[in-house]
């Protein structure tokens, strides 16, 4: 750590929300470079069955490719390799490379100092003749490396899988582990305790780390000499890059008056927090800001900053960007500033629902700053921590515990949940577990029976989680400095502003009038969800009660019935499953009643604006394309929307429009290109604003 890396590394937050600084969360499915997870200790080996042994005449593009290939082969076969000799020529540069087994040759004899005690450590070299020699040849100006000698004959025993990983060539302390080791060392942990903590956090047995205790000791001793210098350089880099970020925000504001940003400084006039948003995002929030997901899962290990991203979902089911914030810490005070700033950016409009990770500090800030907003913790944010918290503690009983835990999501009432929870905790001996206590104290935020009826707008689904993950990975695909990160966020947000939904043919599945009518009003995303409920509605029977309400149940299932209240005078319908209140789309139970009542189309009130075709962002704001020649472009947009709506009715229409539209657009484009460019005076301005 003597030099500061030029790139900004983003990793998932590892600090556990239980409040114990020694407790970290590991995430399933993360790569080795990004998290403290069990994946770090998995072997990087390519299966030996899938690898071809090197052979004379084998060709590689570079000598580095050859070394990597031979190294993988060696690891799979119980040994490691090293680079031996190389030969140079004025014409070719390095033209020969010798790679040998790590036990090749013999150690030179050393003279022992007279009168001094000297530890006589035995050399591992034993004259092994396993090797791969390469020669470079240039053919038609292209250099290639050929294997000219290869031998896989060893004069020593080859190691088993659990032994070969401990050879010096394969022992690595990954960057995330380095950060953790330094933190524990600063806190006064001895080396053997640091190793034990890492093993516990990864959920592995002793001796299964990809490095040894002496590697940790050597790493700490080497880093302690320069850690203070590193911290000073890191602070300087953070100050410089943060100021450059503010300059980038200022420049963006000068070129785009709808761009908004804000920041705070500490008592030493150093920047603490920075937040920003775009004009397109503010306009999108006005239409789709009823539900917001505030993602705080990533932090920068270079700058020590927490990243917060506000996201939503549009009427086509696409993830939309609302804003971004960088915070210097994870306190309630910092989260409160972030929430205040976001609401100010969004012109004082509060969301109905906000989805976040499980975080006590963030919960407290939401209670204070968004008192009328419902706070929800999505299922994926809970399940991502369950394995880390309980798999090691429960051992072979974890699978049974996980099955019981998953069943809690289907419990209908809050009273039943509390009873089932207590039974599960007692069954697995978790009465005094701090993570169990934490989950139970947050039950009103994540348990379905507690949050039923809260508006979620299809955002608490696995599909939306994957969409968010894809968006964030798109922003993080290059590990960059703050200014580059700012530019990447802007590009991603602007891309969403110009993204158009592809024309889709929406096939009818029930052939009832309600389906036909809904297809002309809803976007394909919303229509597919409603159509799914319509199809299932055919499998439900309804029994009318004396008070005019209905009991609706599946024709094969005797339990799980729903009560549907029907008020004929005002055409109001309410189902006990609360699906309409949650997603904004009617459930199968309510749809069954409308079918029984012989409705040919649903009342207009049950088509929320957020799911209608005309609510698309491209046609709602005037910031995308500006014209000095009347409203022809808006007329064009309305015509294309009507065309796509009509075309989606049948497959034949869809194919006809696709074919004819491409033909006409190509003809029109060719005509315009043949027209004279004029006298240099623009007849109209079709430039796109930065916020589209």
Wavefront OBJ file of the C-alpha trace (Angstrom):
o trace
v 0.000 0.000 0.000
v 2.938 2.305 -0.505
v 1.286 3.780 -3.569
v -2.339 4.709 -4.042
v -4.188 2.825 -6.764
v -5.403 5.075 -9.552
v -8.668 3.217 -9.806
v -11.613 3.366 -7.456
v -12.663 -0.070 -6.232
v -16.331 -0.583 -5.322
v -17.361 -3.509 -3.149
v -20.517 -4.602 -1.387
v -20.894 -3.275 2.143
v -19.625 -5.938 4.500
v -20.414 -4.377 7.881
v -23.229 -6.277 9.557
v -26.335 -4.242 10.545
v -26.341 -5.928 13.961
v -23.978 -3.186 15.152
v -21.045 -5.442 16.099
v -18.067 -4.027 14.185
v -16.372 -7.445 14.279
v -19.357 -9.016 12.480
v -19.312 -8.933 8.692
v -21.795 -10.099 6.059
v -20.724 -12.335 3.209
v -22.793 -12.470 0.017
v -23.499 -15.529 -2.069
v -22.482 -15.414 -5.712
v -19.923 -12.641 -5.405
v -16.604 -12.763 -7.198
v -13.291 -13.142 -5.422
v -12.278 -9.577 -6.035
v -15.335 -7.930 -4.470
v -16.377 -9.531 -1.228
v -15.334 -11.427 1.843
v -17.194 -14.561 0.910
v -16.686 -18.262 0.882
v -15.982 -18.007 -2.834
v -12.549 -16.588 -1.981
v -11.414 -19.947 -0.711
v -12.757 -21.975 -3.608
v -10.119 -23.315 -5.913
v -9.453 -21.358 -9.095
v -8.422 -24.535 -10.811
v -9.707 -25.542 -14.198
v -10.674 -29.206 -14.030
v -7.830 -31.428 -15.145
v -10.212 -33.413 -17.348
v -10.966 -30.264 -19.359
v -7.274 -29.313 -19.832
v -5.025 -30.670 -22.549
v -1.460 -31.340 -21.448
v 1.073 -29.126 -23.253
v 2.744 -30.823 -26.238
v 5.525 -30.074 -28.687
v 4.150 -27.839 -31.415
v 1.477 -26.244 -29.239
v 1.035 -22.550 -30.171
v 0.419 -19.513 -27.941
v -0.049 -15.870 -28.864
v 2.306 -14.651 -26.118
v 4.737 -16.143 -23.646
v 2.488 -14.888 -20.816
v -0.401 -16.935 -22.222
v 1.861 -19.965 -22.258
v 2.993 -19.401 -18.659
v -0.618 -19.020 -17.488
v -1.670 -22.192 -19.292
v 1.245 -24.215 -17.936
v 0.580 -22.808 -14.467
v -3.052 -23.972 -14.556
v -1.932 -27.376 -15.774
v 0.624 -27.564 -12.957
v -1.911 -26.661 -10.294
v -4.278 -29.336 -11.510
v -1.475 -31.885 -11.398
v -0.039 -31.185 -7.962
v 2.945 -28.892 -8.538
v 3.825 -25.285 -9.389
v 6.198 -23.734 -11.915
v 8.640 -20.886 -12.189
v 10.364 -18.986 -14.985
v 13.913 -20.180 -15.573
v 15.972 -18.812 -18.472
v 15.225 -16.510 -21.378
v 17.319 -15.594 -24.410
v 17.506 -12.322 -26.345
v 18.350 -11.400 -29.905
v 18.654 -7.929 -31.493
v 16.032 -8.787 -34.095
v 13.387 -10.647 -32.034
v 13.993 -9.446 -28.496
v 13.175 -12.307 -26.127
v 12.862 -15.332 -28.392
v 13.201 -18.263 -25.992
v 11.541 -18.974 -22.639
v 12.136 -21.862 -20.229
v 9.450 -22.742 -17.671
v 10.320 -25.437 -15.145
v 8.890 -27.270 -12.135
v 9.351 -25.416 -8.860
v 11.615 -28.278 -7.686
v 13.879 -28.083 -10.741
v 17.648 -27.735 -10.225
v 19.543 -27.659 -6.942
v 20.045 -24.898 -4.404
v 23.604 -23.464 -4.426
v 25.685 -24.363 -1.375
v 25.954 -21.535 1.150
v 28.907 -20.955 3.476
v 27.829 -20.850 7.089
v 29.050 -17.789 9.041
v 31.699 -18.781 11.594
v 30.629 -18.428 15.202
v 27.005 -17.654 14.434
v 23.982 -19.833 14.839
v 22.454 -20.377 11.416
v 19.163 -22.108 10.661
v 19.787 -24.763 8.044
v 16.531 -24.757 6.085
v 16.316 -27.566 3.575
v 15.757 -26.574 -0.039
v 12.747 -27.947 -1.940
v 14.779 -28.241 -5.130
v 15.645 -31.797 -6.025
v 16.682 -31.699 -9.695
v 13.198 -32.336 -11.146
v 13.295 -32.399 -14.948
v 9.639 -31.444 -15.653
v 9.670 -28.459 -18.021
v 8.173 -26.603 -20.970
v 10.498 -24.717 -23.338
v 9.193 -22.134 -25.818
v 10.564 -20.538 -28.945
v 9.233 -17.437 -30.731
v 8.781 -17.339 -34.482
v 7.511 -14.478 -36.639
v 5.296 -15.451 -39.581
v 4.036 -12.700 -41.898
v 4.732 -10.109 -39.243
v 2.846 -11.978 -36.493
v 4.815 -13.356 -33.541
v 3.839 -16.727 -32.093
v 5.292 -18.926 -29.372
v 5.757 -22.645 -30.000
v 6.399 -25.405 -27.472
v 9.706 -26.973 -28.524
v 10.283 -29.215 -25.479
v 7.916 -30.616 -22.892
v 8.354 -33.157 -20.127
v 5.952 -34.043 -17.336
v 8.248 -36.530 -15.617
v 8.840 -35.643 -11.949
v 11.293 -37.215 -9.502
v 9.177 -36.255 -6.482
v 5.667 -36.879 -5.233
v 2.914 -34.691 -6.623
v 0.632 -32.987 -4.125
v -3.064 -33.537 -3.484
v -5.598 -30.757 -4.079
v -5.665 -29.638 -0.449
v -1.859 -29.424 -0.399
v -1.072 -27.813 -3.744
v -3.080 -24.690 -2.876
v -0.564 -23.972 -0.090
v 2.430 -23.748 -2.415
v 3.884 -20.209 -2.397
v 2.875 -19.655 -6.028
v -0.808 -20.113 -5.190
v -1.087 -18.411 -1.803
v -2.781 -15.029 -2.269
v -4.294 -12.525 0.115
v -7.005 -10.825 -1.919
v -7.644 -7.116 -1.641
v -10.853 -7.400 0.392
v -9.040 -9.671 2.869
v -6.148 -7.232 3.049
v -8.500 -4.448 4.109
v -10.051 -6.680 6.777
v -6.671 -7.862 8.100
v -5.403 -4.300 8.452
v -8.588 -3.237 10.243
v -8.332 -6.105 12.741
v -4.626 -5.476 13.221
v -5.249 -1.795 13.993
v -7.828 -2.895 16.574
v -5.147 -4.908 18.376
v -6.046 -8.431 17.253
v -3.090 -10.867 17.337
v -2.288 -12.730 14.131
v -3.799 -16.059 15.174
v -7.035 -14.306 16.157
v -7.175 -12.485 12.821
v -6.923 -15.828 11.023
v -9.681 -17.269 13.217
v -11.976 -14.299 12.533
v -11.473 -14.653 8.766
v -12.293 -18.364 8.953
v -15.460 -17.689 10.932
v -16.588 -14.926 8.578
v -16.123 -17.159 5.547
v -17.803 -20.144 7.213
v -14.879 -22.495 6.628
v -12.891 -24.888 8.766
v -9.446 -24.132 10.139
v -6.628 -24.306 7.617
v -8.907 -23.766 4.600
v -7.928 -20.153 3.871
v -6.042 -19.613 0.601
v -3.049 -18.393 2.636
v -1.183 -19.337 5.808
v -0.877 -17.648 9.191
v 2.725 -16.721 8.386
v 1.527 -14.989 5.191
v -0.769 -12.845 7.325
v 2.089 -12.094 9.740
v 4.437 -11.088 6.903
v 1.724 -8.970 5.292
v 0.970 -7.085 8.520
v 4.654 -6.490 9.289
v 5.316 -5.130 5.820
v 2.201 -2.953 5.722
v 2.649 -1.462 9.184
v 5.782 0.286 7.993
v 3.904 2.258 5.362
v 0.284 2.303 6.567
v 0.523 5.846 7.954
v 2.028 7.088 4.716
v -0.709 5.301 2.794
v -3.475 6.840 4.885
v -2.056 10.303 4.287
v -1.859 9.707 0.537
v -5.362 8.257 0.521
v -6.775 11.305 2.317
v -5.016 13.569 -0.156
v -6.365 11.592 -3.112
v -9.865 11.690 -1.686
v -9.715 15.481 -1.239
v -8.382 16.046 -4.764
v -10.848 13.680 -6.443
v -13.783 15.036 -4.447
v -12.968 18.593 -5.506
v -12.732 17.409 -9.111
v -16.157 15.789 -8.699
v -17.610 19.102 -7.493
v -16.030 20.874 -10.451
v -17.663 18.325 -12.764
v -21.032 18.962 -11.071
v -20.576 22.705 -11.469
v -19.689 22.368 -15.150
v -22.713 20.130 -15.746
v -24.970 22.672 -14.036
v -23.676 25.443 -16.286
v -24.507 23.446 -19.410
v -27.764 21.971 -18.084
v -29.845 24.177 -15.832
v -32.075 21.235 -14.825
v -29.147 19.335 -13.316
v -29.174 19.575 -9.495
v -26.482 18.857 -6.943
v -25.573 19.670 -3.357
v -22.795 18.916 -0.886
v -21.744 19.492 2.716
v -18.399 20.296 4.340
v -17.080 19.425 7.787
v -15.543 21.707 10.418
v -12.255 21.663 8.473
v -13.972 22.772 5.238
v -13.470 19.343 3.695
v -16.254 17.821 1.604
v -18.404 15.290 3.489
v -21.339 14.311 1.298
v -22.194 14.905 -2.382
v -25.556 14.259 -4.084
v -26.811 14.903 -7.611
v -29.655 14.235 -10.031
v -30.660 15.076 -13.604
v -33.588 16.878 -15.181
v -34.789 13.673 -16.799
v -34.715 11.938 -13.420
v -36.795 14.675 -11.786
v -39.373 14.439 -14.585
v -39.410 10.646 -14.309
v -39.945 10.907 -10.550
v -42.999 13.115 -11.094
v -44.560 10.236 -12.994
v -43.120 7.134 -11.328
v -41.913 8.337 -7.938
v -44.654 6.580 -5.975
v -42.203 3.793 -5.069
v -38.444 4.350 -4.659
v -35.642 1.893 -4.031
v -32.706 3.442 -2.148
v -29.782 1.106 -2.765
v -26.892 1.421 -0.294
v -25.163 -1.916 -0.867
v -21.912 -0.581 -2.323
v -19.038 1.408 -0.854
v -15.647 2.536 -2.107
v -12.641 0.979 -0.403
v -10.415 3.608 -2.001
v -12.264 6.673 -0.697
v -14.116 5.217 2.270
v -17.407 6.528 0.842
v -20.813 4.869 0.880
v -22.774 4.992 -2.373
v -26.521 5.537 -2.313
v -28.591 5.270 -5.508
v -32.299 6.151 -5.808
v -34.056 4.004 -8.387
v -37.610 3.384 -9.570
v -39.604 1.454 -12.150
v -41.413 2.864 -15.178
v -44.594 1.648 -16.872
v -42.578 -0.721 -19.059
v -40.971 -2.408 -16.055
v -37.577 -0.805 -16.659
v -35.312 0.421 -13.880
v -35.099 4.220 -13.877
v -32.492 6.405 -12.176
v -33.647 9.156 -9.791
v -30.462 10.302 -8.082
v -27.146 9.449 -6.477
v -25.315 10.313 -3.234
v -21.837 9.698 -1.786
v -21.697 9.679 2.022
v -18.625 9.687 4.234
v -20.252 7.402 6.842
v -23.340 5.303 7.579
v -24.842 7.270 10.474
v -28.475 8.326 10.834
v -27.336 11.947 10.475
v -25.748 11.266 7.089
v -28.737 9.274 5.856
v -31.048 12.058 7.033
v -29.126 14.616 4.959
v -29.303 12.314 1.934
v -33.084 11.910 2.251
v -33.653 15.644 2.809
v -31.576 16.463 -0.260
v -33.331 13.896 -2.426
v -36.796 15.220 -1.545
v -35.588 18.745 -2.298
v -34.262 17.574 -5.677
v -37.672 16.003 -6.363
v -39.428 19.335 -5.699
v -40.791 18.367 -2.294
v -42.714 15.277 -3.403
v -42.503 12.331 -1.014
v -42.747 8.713 -2.229
v -45.551 6.504 -0.955
v -43.102 3.647 -0.354
v -39.344 3.431 -0.004
v -37.456 0.134 -0.264
v -34.040 -0.169 1.408
v -31.548 -2.603 2.853
v -31.771 -3.666 6.496
v -29.994 -0.850 8.333
v -30.947 0.586 11.760
v -29.413 3.977 10.992
v -31.276 4.278 7.712
v -34.516 3.161 9.367
v -34.197 5.909 11.984
v -33.510 8.530 9.308
v -36.576 7.470 7.293
v -38.760 7.666 10.391
v -37.624 11.260 10.892
v -37.440 12.585 7.337
v -40.175 10.537 5.608
v -42.739 10.000 8.383
v -45.661 9.381 6.005
v -43.708 7.057 3.689
v -44.033 3.309 4.154
v -40.616 1.680 4.673
v -40.136 -1.803 3.183
v -37.136 -4.163 3.154
v -37.373 -6.430 0.072
v -37.072 -10.180 0.393
v -33.767 -10.304 -1.467
v -32.130 -7.972 1.071
v -33.120 -10.349 3.869
v -32.250 -13.647 2.195
v -28.819 -12.366 1.105
v -27.804 -12.240 4.778
v -29.463 -15.396 6.132
v -26.784 -17.773 4.857
v -23.958 -15.630 6.223
v -25.606 -15.368 9.632
v -26.792 -18.926 10.239
v -25.115 -21.473 7.937
v -21.958 -21.869 10.012
v -23.751 -21.713 13.353
v -26.351 -24.340 12.408
v -24.076 -26.555 10.320
v -25.940 -29.586 8.968
v -29.237 -28.207 10.316
v -29.040 -25.058 8.174
v -30.965 -26.547 5.230
v -33.839 -27.475 7.529
v -33.742 -24.000 9.106
v -33.768 -22.326 5.682
v -36.820 -24.357 4.648
v -38.658 -23.278 7.816
v -37.585 -19.671 7.287
v -38.875 -19.647 3.695
v -42.269 -20.938 4.860
v -42.675 -17.834 7.030
v -43.162 -15.784 3.853
v -46.472 -17.572 3.196
v -47.957 -17.045 6.680
v -51.207 -15.076 6.312
v -51.588 -13.192 9.612
v -49.194 -11.301 11.867
v -50.348 -13.325 14.866
v -49.567 -16.614 13.129
v -46.173 -15.262 12.083
v -45.219 -14.368 15.650
v -46.207 -17.861 16.816
v -44.378 -19.664 13.989
v -41.308 -17.475 14.518
v -41.125 -18.402 18.194
v -41.457 -22.081 17.354
v -38.670 -21.889 14.775
v -36.322 -20.022 17.115
v -36.848 -22.602 19.875
v -36.483 -25.533 17.494
v -33.020 -24.455 16.362
v -31.768 -23.058 19.661
v -31.535 -19.437 18.485
v -33.265 -17.759 21.433
v -30.252 -15.588 22.293
v -28.942 -15.092 18.751
v -28.359 -11.397 17.967
v -29.256 -11.768 14.281
v -32.542 -13.485 15.098
v -33.344 -10.613 17.462
v -32.460 -8.106 14.730
v -34.712 -9.772 12.139
v -37.625 -9.974 14.564
v -37.270 -6.316 15.577
v -37.521 -5.401 11.859
v -40.449 -7.745 11.090
v -42.882 -4.904 10.295
v -40.608 -3.942 7.382
v -40.110 -7.294 5.626
v -42.675 -9.903 6.722
v -45.443 -10.224 4.044
v -48.256 -10.418 6.603
v -47.090 -7.081 8.061
v -46.593 -5.217 4.778
v -49.528 -6.638 2.769
v -51.313 -3.869 0.892
v -48.333 -1.497 0.730
v -47.655 -0.125 -2.749
v -44.637 -1.900 -4.270
v -45.344 -1.485 -8.013
v -43.713 -4.804 -8.967
v -40.405 -3.655 -7.412
v -40.101 -6.312 -4.674
v -39.646 -9.079 -7.242
v -36.613 -11.157 -8.298
v -36.893 -9.697 -11.806
v -36.546 -6.143 -10.517
v -33.638 -7.137 -8.269
v -31.819 -8.555 -11.306
v -32.546 -5.349 -13.203
v -31.085 -3.231 -10.381
v -28.044 -5.478 -10.142
v -27.508 -5.180 -13.893
v -27.772 -1.377 -13.711
v -25.257 -1.112 -10.855
v -22.801 -3.491 -12.484
v -23.072 -1.397 -15.633
v -22.006 1.643 -13.630
v -19.215 -0.273 -11.894
v -17.938 -2.182 -14.920
v -14.850 0.013 -14.874
v -13.166 0.656 -11.552
v -12.737 4.372 -11.953
v -12.011 7.619 -10.159
v -14.901 9.755 -8.892
v -15.070 11.954 -11.993
v -15.178 8.958 -14.310
v -17.798 7.394 -12.064
v -19.848 10.614 -12.283
v -19.643 10.503 -16.087
v -20.646 6.833 -16.137
v -23.710 7.514 -13.976
v -24.688 10.384 -16.290
v -24.369 8.193 -19.377
v -26.465 5.433 -17.805
v -29.173 7.885 -16.695
v -29.231 9.594 -20.085
v -29.414 6.244 -21.879
v -32.563 5.402 -19.941
v -34.061 8.716 -21.000
v -33.715 7.786 -24.671
v -34.501 4.087 -24.389
v -37.648 3.124 -26.284
v -39.766 0.050 -25.769
v -39.597 -2.401 -28.633
v -42.875 -3.049 -30.391
v -44.343 -6.332 -29.141
v -47.134 -8.546 -30.330
v -49.398 -9.227 -27.347
v -51.129 -12.541 -27.907
v -54.590 -13.043 -26.435
v -54.895 -16.055 -24.128
v -58.455 -15.890 -22.779
v -60.324 -14.176 -25.657
v -62.602 -12.367 -23.236
v -63.474 -8.649 -23.743
v -61.663 -7.541 -20.569
v -58.384 -8.850 -21.993
v -58.944 -7.148 -25.359
v -59.695 -3.810 -23.704
v -56.735 -4.013 -21.299
v -54.363 -4.727 -24.176
v -55.201 -1.379 -25.756
v -54.568 0.585 -22.544
v -51.706 -1.024 -20.630
v -48.044 -1.273 -21.579
v -46.859 -4.761 -22.570
v -45.192 -5.173 -19.162
v -48.346 -4.323 -17.227
v -50.624 -6.181 -19.643
v -48.594 -9.393 -19.312
v -48.934 -9.204 -15.520
v -52.704 -8.596 -15.713
v -53.110 -11.266 -18.386
v -51.389 -13.782 -16.094
v -53.977 -13.021 -13.422
v -56.804 -13.286 -15.957
v -55.666 -16.746 -17.025
v -55.505 -17.902 -13.408
v -58.902 -16.338 -12.655
v -60.484 -19.084 -14.775
v -59.339 -21.637 -12.189
v -61.222 -19.982 -9.307
v -64.770 -20.430 -8.087
v -66.725 -17.682 -6.318
v -69.432 -18.158 -3.691
v -71.669 -15.175 -2.946
v -72.276 -14.352 0.734
v -75.439 -12.872 2.277
v -73.904 -9.407 2.479
v -73.033 -9.364 -1.225
v -69.356 -10.205 -0.762
v -67.700 -13.271 -2.314
v -65.448 -16.076 -1.127
v -63.066 -16.929 -3.987
v -61.005 -20.118 -3.895
v -59.020 -22.306 -6.297
v -61.008 -25.229 -7.630
v -58.412 -27.739 -6.334
v -57.452 -26.065 -3.053
v -59.730 -25.902 -0.051
v -57.555 -23.441 1.875
v -56.185 -20.053 0.883
v -59.552 -18.531 0.013
v -59.885 -14.769 -0.376
v -62.744 -12.466 0.565
v -63.779 -10.045 -2.191
v -65.985 -7.067 -1.304
v -68.108 -5.739 -4.181
v -69.903 -2.362 -4.081
v -72.052 -2.215 -7.192
v -73.146 1.456 -6.917
v -69.597 2.810 -7.176
v -68.103 -0.195 -8.989
v -65.589 -0.657 -6.202
v -63.908 -3.961 -5.509
v -61.604 -4.927 -2.624
v -59.821 -8.250 -2.184
v -58.283 -9.492 1.047
v -55.075 -10.437 -0.804
v -54.421 -6.682 -1.357
v -52.744 -7.299 -4.713
v -54.198 -4.159 -6.327
v -52.996 -2.020 -3.432
v -49.542 -3.609 -3.766
v -48.912 -3.765 -7.521
v -51.510 -1.409 -8.966
v -52.962 -4.274 -11.006
v -56.071 -6.306 -10.180
v -55.700 -9.820 -8.765
v -57.206 -13.041 -10.101
v -59.861 -13.021 -7.344
v -61.200 -9.557 -8.224
v -61.017 -10.324 -11.940
v -63.100 -13.437 -11.352
v -65.882 -11.307 -9.895
v -65.799 -8.864 -12.831
v -66.115 -11.841 -15.192
v -69.065 -13.207 -13.207
v -70.672 -9.739 -13.328
v -70.389 -9.830 -17.140
v -68.094 -6.822 -17.401
v -66.668 -6.360 -20.893
v -64.078 -3.886 -19.689
v -62.680 -2.927 -16.289
v -63.678 0.399 -14.735
v -61.204 3.117 -15.682
v -60.106 3.598 -12.044
v -58.430 0.174 -12.119
v -56.030 1.241 -14.857
v -53.524 3.322 -12.903
v -51.726 6.043 -14.839
v -48.350 4.558 -13.956
v -49.134 1.440 -16.052
v -50.805 3.102 -19.048
v -49.212 3.369 -22.478
v -49.575 7.158 -22.612
v -47.540 7.504 -19.417
v -44.316 6.647 -21.239
v -41.513 9.078 -20.484
v -40.556 9.677 -24.094
v -43.867 11.401 -24.823
v -44.428 13.156 -21.518
v -41.603 15.616 -21.131
v -40.638 18.400 -23.458
v -36.922 18.126 -22.856
v -36.015 15.438 -25.322
v -36.466 17.170 -28.667
v -37.336 20.797 -29.217
v -38.823 22.207 -32.410
v -39.155 25.765 -33.645
v -41.788 24.721 -36.166
v -44.873 23.989 -34.127
v -45.808 20.735 -32.413
v -45.162 18.367 -35.288
v -42.838 16.188 -33.262
v -45.397 15.667 -30.481
v -47.935 14.780 -33.170
v -45.420 12.284 -34.569
v -45.021 10.723 -31.132
v -48.775 10.354 -30.661
v -49.124 8.791 -34.103
v -46.356 6.263 -33.472
v -47.846 5.341 -30.093
v -51.239 4.797 -31.704
v -49.598 2.779 -34.482
v -47.772 0.510 -32.036
v -50.918 0.056 -29.963
v -52.953 -0.999 -32.995
v -50.136 -3.194 -34.325
v -49.834 -5.142 -31.082
v -53.381 -6.507 -31.415
v -52.456 -9.330 -33.816
v -49.269 -10.945 -34.999
v -50.166 -10.169 -38.618
v -50.530 -6.464 -37.831
v -47.242 -6.441 -35.971
v -45.315 -8.032 -38.829
v -46.979 -5.765 -41.408
v -46.114 -2.582 -39.495
v -42.546 -3.737 -38.900
v -42.031 -4.416 -42.614
v -43.762 -1.318 -43.998
v -42.364 1.072 -41.383
v -38.761 0.106 -42.122
v -39.442 0.472 -45.835
v -41.014 3.939 -45.487
v -38.388 5.237 -43.061
v -35.605 4.095 -45.385
v -37.312 5.793 -48.350
v -37.822 9.038 -46.397
v -34.229 9.037 -45.134
v -32.868 8.646 -48.663
v -35.093 11.491 -49.908
v -33.901 13.843 -47.170
v -30.253 13.007 -47.873
v -30.742 13.946 -51.537
v -32.195 17.339 -50.605
v -29.867 20.389 -50.609
v -28.484 21.394 -47.225
v -29.625 25.004 -47.722
v -27.912 28.255 -46.879
v -26.689 27.183 -43.441
v -29.712 28.500 -41.558
v -31.335 25.755 -39.519
v -35.061 25.440 -40.153
v -35.588 23.655 -36.873
v -33.597 22.523 -33.846
v -33.630 18.808 -33.260
v -30.822 18.679 -30.753
v -31.261 16.558 -27.697
v -30.859 18.106 -24.317
v -28.427 16.451 -21.892
v -31.305 15.099 -19.865
v -33.484 13.870 -22.721
l 1 2 3 4 5 6 7 8 9 10 11 12 13 14 15 16 17 18 19 20 21 22 23 24 25 26 27 28 29 30 31 32 33 34 35 36 37 38 39 40 41 42 43 44 45 46 47 48 49 50 51 52 53 54 55 56 57 58 59 60 61 62 63 64 65 66 67 68 69 70 71 72 73 74 75 76 77 78 79 80 81 82 83 84 85 86 87 88 89 90 91 92 93 94 95 96 97 98 99 100 101 102 103 104 105 106 107 108 109 110 111 112 113 114 115 116 117 118 119 120 121 122 123 124 125 126 127 128 129 130 131 132 133 134 135 136 137 138 139 140 141 142 143 144 145 146 147 148 149 150 151 152 153 154 155 156 157 158 159 160 161 162 163 164 165 166 167 168 169 170 171 172 173 174 175 176 177 178 179 180 181 182 183 184 185 186 187 188 189 190 191 192 193 194 195 196 197 198 199 200 201 202 203 204 205 206 207 208 209 210 211 212 213 214 215 216 217 218 219 220 221 222 223 224 225 226 227 228 229 230 231 232 233 234 235 236 237 238 239 240 241 242 243 244 245 246 247 248 249 250 251 252 253 254 255 256 257 258 259 260 261 262 263 264 265 266 267 268 269 270 271 272 273 274 275 276 277 278 279 280 281 282 283 284 285 286 287 288 289 290 291 292 293 294 295 296 297 298 299 300 301 302 303 304 305 306 307 308 309 310 311 312 313 314 315 316 317 318 319 320 321 322 323 324 325 326 327 328 329 330 331 332 333 334 335 336 337 338 339 340 341 342 343 344 345 346 347 348 349 350 351 352 353 354 355 356 357 358 359 360 361 362 363 364 365 366 367 368 369 370 371 372 373 374 375 376 377 378 379 380 381 382 383 384 385 386 387 388 389 390 391 392 393 394 395 396 397 398 399 400 401 402 403 404 405 406 407 408 409 410 411 412 413 414 415 416 417 418 419 420 421 422 423 424 425 426 427 428 429 430 431 432 433 434 435 436 437 438 439 440 441 442 443 444 445 446 447 448 449 450 451 452 453 454 455 456 457 458 459 460 461 462 463 464 465 466 467 468 469 470 471 472 473 474 475 476 477 478 479 480 481 482 483 484 485 486 487 488 489 490 491 492 493 494 495 496 497 498 499 500 501 502 503 504 505 506 507 508 509 510 511 512 513 514 515 516 517 518 519 520 521 522 523 524 525 526 527 528 529 530 531 532 533 534 535 536 537 538 539 540 541 542 543 544 545 546 547 548 549 550 551 552 553 554 555 556 557 558 559 560 561 562 563 564 565 566 567 568 569 570 571 572 573 574 575 576 577 578 579 580 581 582 583 584 585 586 587 588 589 590 591 592 593 594 595 596 597 598 599 600 601 602 603 604 605 606 607 608 609 610 611 612 613 614 615 616 617 618 619 620 621 622 623 624 625 626 627 628 629 630 631 632 633 634 635 636 637 638 639 640 641 642 643 644 645 646 647 648 649 650 651 652 653 654 655 656 657 658 659 660 661 662 663 664 665 666 667 668 669 670 671 672 673 674 675 676 677 678 679 680 681 682 683 684 685 686 687 688 689 690 691 692
